[in-house]
Amino acid sequence: MPESGLTPNSSKLSSHLSSQSAVPSRSRFVIELLVALIVTKLPYVSVPFKWFESFFHEISHGIATLITGGVVNSIQLFPNGAGLCTSQGGNAILIAFSGYPGAALWGYLIFLLATWRAGIRFTLSLLGLIVMASLLFWARDMLTIIILLCLAGLFLLPIKLNNNSLLNSLLRILGLMIMLNAVASPTVLFGLSGKGDANMLSQMTWLPAWIWIFIWLAFSGLMLWLSWSKVNVNKGVKHEA
């Protein structure tokens, strides 16, 4: 019997899982989270990454519109990280609610996909195609087109890199940044009067705007916690150093 106590078959399975997994170690996760946090706070440097959160926020509004039978007219992105989804029909409450939790969920899904070593190029290609499809169907102004081309480039250009470990790490950091921005963005709504998704939901449901904001904050926090749980759950698989 092998000294590790594993049978040959279980050893092969463990080796296979190790070769496919890009789950970071706990220390590496903390480092990546700190890098993500620092980048989101840097002037100018953080702007393109705010565009990612804004894009996934608005596309979540769009998906909710389509799911509930509405039509998306356009998606707009602005240099300061703001965005706007214009639509007709659909469930107004679900559409207004979906933006912030949708962005956080996208960030978590990106983080999960970035823990799949062999699928990193597929993941980057898929995300780039989602951005390009949004540009094709919903971009109506030149500024939005330029921003979406930049986002597509940030997904597609790294595909040429040969270092899979670096690509996985960069994509995990991007997912964490999207989640962190999804945590920070709703807090701005505390200072707005009569504007934003929270106030829109308040008018439609009679629930105070701050309740919706706290729901969004809790959901975004949950996505970050699930990302950390992914690191803890995979203790038996070899992690990235």
N, C-alpha and C positions, 0 to 999 in steps of 0.2 A: 504494500500500500504506500502511496506517496507520502512524504513527510508532512505535507500540508493537511493531510486527512481527507483530501478530495479524491474522488474516483477519477479515472482518466476522462470519462465523458463530461463530468462536472467541470473539470479543469479546462477542457476544450470550450465548454459553454462560457465559462468565466473569461477565457481569453478572447472569445468572439465578442462578448459584451464590452470588454475593455477596448477592443479595436474600434467598435462602433460608437462608443460613448465619448462625449466631449463635456461631460458634467464637470464643472470646476470644483476644486477643493474648497473647503470653507474659507481658508485664508485668501485664496484667489478670488472667491466671490466677494469678500469684503473689499479687496483692492479694486475690483471692477466696479463695485457699487460706489466707492469713494471717487474713482475717476469719473463715473457718470455724474455724481453730485457736483463735483468741481466744474466739469465742463458746462453743466446747465447754469452755473452761476457766472461764467466768464462773459464779459461784454463782447459783442460781435461774434466771437467763436460759437456761442450758444445758439445764435440765430437760426442756422440751417437745421439744428436739431429740434428747435421749437416748431419749425415747419413740419417735421415728421409728426409730432404730436397733433398739430393743427390738422394735417392731412387725414390722419386716422380718426380724429374727432369728427371731421366733416363727412368722411366716407361712412362712418358709423351712422350718422344722421341719414345718409343716402340709403344705406342698406335697410335701415328701419322703415324708411319710406317705401322702398320696393316691396319688402316683406308684407307690409300692411296695405298694399294695393295702390300706393301713390306713384307719382312720377317725379323724378329728379330733373329739374330744369338746368341747374348749373351748380358748380362748386367754385368758390373763390378763395384764394389764399393771399395774404398780405405780408409785406416785408417784416412787420413787427410781430409776426407769429399768430395773428388773428385769422379767422376764417369765416366763411359763410356758405351755407348750403340752402339753395332756394328750391322749393318743391311744391307740388300740388297734390292734394288728397292724402290718403293714408291716416293712420292713427296719430293725431297731433301730440297726445301725451307721450306715447312711446317714442315718437320722433324727437321730441324736445329732450327726453330723458337720456337717450342713447349715446349722446356725444362723449361725455366724460368717461362713463364706464366702458364705452366702446374703445376709446383710445387706450385705457389701462389694459383691457383684455387683449388688444392687438400687441401691446408691449410684452405682455406675458407670453403670448403665443410665439412671438419672435424670439424671446428668451428660450422657450422650450425647443424650438426648431434649431437654435444655435447650440443645443446640447447633443445634436445628432451630427457626429463628425462626418460621416460619409455623404450626408445630404446638404452640406453647406452651400454648394454651388447651385443645387436645385432650389434651395430656399431663397438665395439672393436673386436668382432668375425669376422665381415666382413673384417675389415682392416687387421687383422692377417691372414686371408685366402688369401687376395690379395698378401701379402708378401710371404706366403708359395707357392702360385701358381707361382710367379715370380722366386722363388728359384728352383722350380721343372722344369720349362720350360727354364729358361734363365741363371741361374747361372752355370758357367763352371769352376770356380777356387775355391780353398778351402777358401781363404780369403773372397771372396764375400759370400760364403755359411755361414761362421761364422757370418759375419755382418748381413746377412738377418735373421739368427736364433735369433740373439740378438734383432733385430727389432720386429720380430714376438713375442718373449717373452715379450717385453715391451707392446705390445698390448694385449696379451692373459692372462698373469699372473694376471693383476689387476682385471680380471673378477671375481675372487674369493672374492674380497672385497665386503662387504655388504653396504658400504656407497655410495649410488648413487650420492649424491651431490658432494662428493669428486671426484668420477670418472668423472663426468661431468666437474668439474672445471679443473682437470688435463688434460682432453682431449681438452678443450678449450685452455688451455695454450699451449699444443702441436701444435694445429692449428695455434695459433698466432706466435709461434716460427718458424714454417715452412714458414709462410708469411714473417716474419722479415728476415729470412735467404734468402728468395727469393728476398727481397729488397737489401740485402747486397751483395749477390753473384755476380750479374752482374757488380758491381762497380769494382771488381777485373780486369775485362776485359779491363778497361781503360789503365792498365799498360802492357797489353800483345800485342805483335806485331806478327801478322801472326798466332795467335792461338785463339782457342775458337769459340763458336757458332756465335758471332757477326762478327768476321773476315770471317768466312765461308759464312755467309749471304751477307757480303759486296762483296765478290768475285762473288757470284751468281747473285746479283741484282744491283751492281754498286752503291748502297747506302752506305754512310759512316758507319763504325761500330758503331760510337757513336749514330747514330739515332736509331739503333736497341736496344742499351743499354738503352736509354731514354724511348723507348716504353715499354721495360720490367719493368723498374723502375716505370713508370706510372701505368702499369697494376697491379703490386704488391701493390702499394699504394692504388689503387682502391679497391682491395680485403680487405685491412685493413679498409678502409673507409666504405665498405659495412658491415663489421663486427660490426663497431660502429653504423651504421644505424640500424642494427638488434636490438641493445639494445634500441635505441631511438624509433623505430617504435612500439615496444611492451610495450608501456606505460600503456595500459589498462590491462595487464596481470601481475599477481603477480610475482615479480622477486625474484631471490635468493638474500638473504641478504649478 
